[in-house]
Amino acid sequence: MADPTVIECASACTVTVVHELSLPPLQLTPEEGAQIAVAVLVVWAVGWGVRQLTRLIQTSGPSTEKED
């Protein structure tokens, strides 16, 4: 949290101003960050699995090469 700036008036008033940069991605807790990381890894793993399955299906089909 930012340090507050205190402004004292000549009369009996005090004004406190707090400057704070508020960006939601920077306010994640470690648990929330871990959940996002796990979700990204799961999506990546599913995509990799689909790619491997596609390659397996393409290479295990009948051969189209002519035999001599």
Backbone as CSV, one residue per row, in Angstrom:
resi,resn,N_x,N_y,N_z,CA_x,CA_y,CA_z,C_x,C_y,C_z
1,MET,0.850,-1.173,0.000,0.000,0.000,0.000,0.893,1.233,0.000
2,ALA,0.450,2.268,-0.658,1.221,3.498,-0.765,1.213,4.256,0.551
3,ASP,2.271,5.009,0.766,2.336,5.848,1.967,1.396,7.032,1.786
4,PRO,0.586,7.336,2.803,-0.325,8.467,2.667,0.428,9.795,2.728
5,THR,-0.094,10.765,2.016,0.431,12.121,2.064,-0.486,12.937,2.953
6,VAL,0.070,13.513,4.000,-0.737,14.283,4.954,-0.516,15.765,4.686
7,ILE,-1.604,16.492,4.511,-1.558,17.932,4.286,-2.203,18.593,5.495
8,GLU,-1.440,19.434,6.159,-1.981,20.126,7.338,-2.327,21.562,6.970
9,CYS,-3.514,21.962,7.317,-3.991,23.312,7.019,-3.615,24.254,8.170
10,ALA,-3.702,25.544,7.907,-3.433,26.546,8.946,-4.519,26.512,10.008
11,SER,-5.740,26.197,9.614,-6.828,26.086,10.584,-6.846,24.655,11.128
12,ALA,-7.892,24.268,11.756,-7.968,22.966,12.426,-8.469,21.873,11.488
13,CYS,-7.781,21.631,10.383,-8.186,20.560,9.480,-6.954,19.787,9.035
14,THR,-7.143,18.524,8.757,-6.073,17.678,8.232,-6.651,16.867,7.086
15,VAL,-5.954,16.868,5.958,-6.395,16.133,4.783,-5.362,15.042,4.510
16,THR,-5.816,13.827,4.346,-4.917,12.713,4.028,-5.248,12.215,2.634
17,VAL,-4.233,12.181,1.774,-4.402,11.726,0.401,-3.578,10.459,0.221
18,VAL,-4.203,9.409,-0.272,-3.500,8.156,-0.521,-3.489,7.914,-2.022
19,HIS,-2.289,7.797,-2.589,-2.137,7.490,-4.010,-1.837,6.003,-4.116
20,GLU,-2.682,5.287,-4.841,-2.509,3.846,-4.955,-2.812,3.407,-6.380
21,LEU,-1.917,2.621,-6.938,-2.122,2.054,-8.261,-2.886,0.751,-8.083
22,SER,-4.043,0.668,-8.694,-4.897,-0.498,-8.492,-5.101,-1.225,-9.821
23,LEU,-4.312,-2.282,-10.035,-4.466,-3.126,-11.224,-4.826,-4.529,-10.751
24,PRO,-5.977,-5.044,-11.144,-6.412,-6.355,-10.656,-5.405,-7.490,-10.851
25,PRO,-4.685,-7.591,-11.983,-3.730,-8.695,-12.104,-2.596,-8.627,-11.083
26,LEU,-2.292,-7.427,-10.605,-1.220,-7.286,-9.627,-1.693,-7.546,-8.199
27,GLN,-2.978,-7.722,-8.010,-3.523,-7.915,-6.675,-3.915,-9.371,-6.421
28,LEU,-3.364,-10.297,-7.181,-3.676,-11.703,-6.987,-2.962,-12.242,-5.760
29,THR,-3.637,-13.116,-5.060,-2.982,-13.834,-3.971,-2.193,-14.983,-4.593
30,PRO,-1.255,-15.564,-3.869,-0.519,-16.705,-4.425,-1.440,-17.872,-4.802
31,GLU,-2.493,-18.087,-4.045,-3.426,-19.168,-4.365,-4.151,-18.896,-5.678
32,GLU,-4.574,-17.653,-5.895,-5.252,-17.313,-7.143,-4.297,-17.421,-8.334
33,GLY,-3.052,-17.009,-8.139,-2.056,-17.148,-9.191,-1.798,-18.602,-9.532
34,ALA,-1.761,-19.454,-8.501,-1.554,-20.885,-8.724,-2.734,-21.495,-9.479
35,GLN,-3.942,-21.069,-9.167,-5.117,-21.580,-9.877,-5.060,-21.210,-11.354
36,ILE,-4.655,-20.000,-11.658,-4.544,-19.580,-13.057,-3.455,-20.380,-13.756
37,ALA,-2.319,-20.582,-13.075,-1.216,-21.343,-13.671,-1.643,-22.774,-13.957
38,VAL,-2.354,-23.398,-13.041,-2.819,-24.773,-13.247,-3.799,-24.822,-14.412
39,ALA,-4.691,-23.848,-14.511,-5.651,-23.824,-15.616,-4.934,-23.692,-16.959
40,VAL,-3.912,-22.855,-17.031,-3.148,-22.702,-18.273,-2.452,-24.012,-18.621
41,LEU,-1.848,-24.660,-17.638,-1.162,-25.929,-17.889,-2.124,-27.030,-18.337
42,VAL,-3.315,-27.057,-17.766,-4.305,-28.064,-18.166,-4.731,-27.838,-19.612
43,VAL,-4.970,-26.597,-19.993,-5.364,-26.303,-21.379,-4.231,-26.691,-22.322
44,TRP,-2.994,-26.379,-21.954,-1.846,-26.746,-22.780,-1.735,-28.266,-22.906
45,ALA,-1.903,-28.991,-21.797,-1.788,-30.451,-21.814,-2.879,-31.087,-22.667
46,VAL,-4.090,-30.570,-22.599,-5.181,-31.101,-23.420,-4.877,-30.858,-24.903
47,GLY,-4.396,-29.674,-25.237,-4.037,-29.383,-26.622,-2.924,-30.293,-27.115
48,TRP,-1.922,-30.518,-26.277,-0.818,-31.414,-26.640,-1.332,-32.841,-26.842
49,GLY,-2.229,-33.288,-25.967,-2.797,-34.629,-26.096,-3.591,-34.792,-27.373
50,VAL,-4.374,-33.789,-27.716,-5.151,-33.842,-28.965,-4.202,-33.886,-30.159
51,ARG,-3.134,-33.115,-30.098,-2.160,-33.118,-31.196,-1.508,-34.491,-31.346
52,GLN,-1.141,-35.107,-30.237,-0.517,-36.426,-30.299,-1.501,-37.473,-30.824
53,LEU,-2.743,-37.387,-30.400,-3.772,-38.313,-30.878,-3.987,-38.144,-32.379
54,THR,-4.004,-36.910,-32.848,-4.160,-36.644,-34.279,-2.997,-37.231,-35.068
55,ARG,-1.779,-37.049,-34.576,-0.614,-37.623,-35.250,-0.682,-39.146,-35.281
56,LEU,-1.120,-39.752,-34.185,-1.228,-41.199,-34.116,-2.235,-41.715,-35.134
57,ILE,-3.366,-41.046,-35.234,-4.402,-41.464,-36.176,-3.909,-41.306,-37.609
58,GLN,-3.204,-40.218,-37.902,-2.722,-39.984,-39.267,-1.650,-40.986,-39.672
59,THR,-0.788,-41.380,-38.760,0.311,-42.277,-39.117,-0.078,-43.748,-39.023
60,SER,-1.175,-44.091,-38.372,-1.537,-45.499,-38.221,-2.515,-45.984,-39.282
61,GLY,-2.880,-45.133,-40.211,-3.809,-45.524,-41.270,-3.118,-46.401,-42.298
62,PRO,-3.852,-46.848,-43.284,-3.269,-47.691,-44.323,-2.221,-46.907,-45.117
63,SER,-1.205,-47.622,-45.520,-0.122,-46.995,-46.268,-0.563,-46.749,-47.697
64,THR,-0.213,-45.590,-48.232,-0.567,-45.261,-49.618,0.623,-45.419,-50.550
65,GLU,1.736,-45.941,-50.042,2.919,-46.138,-50.872,2.738,-47.397,-51.731
66,LYS,3.258,-47.327,-52.958,3.204,-48.474,-53.841,4.394,-49.403,-53.551
67,GLU,4.090,-50.682,-53.533,5.165,-51.652,-53.326,5.717,-52.073,-54.666
68,ASP,7.024,-52.323,-54.709,7.661,-52.752,-55.959,7.472,-54.214,-56.203
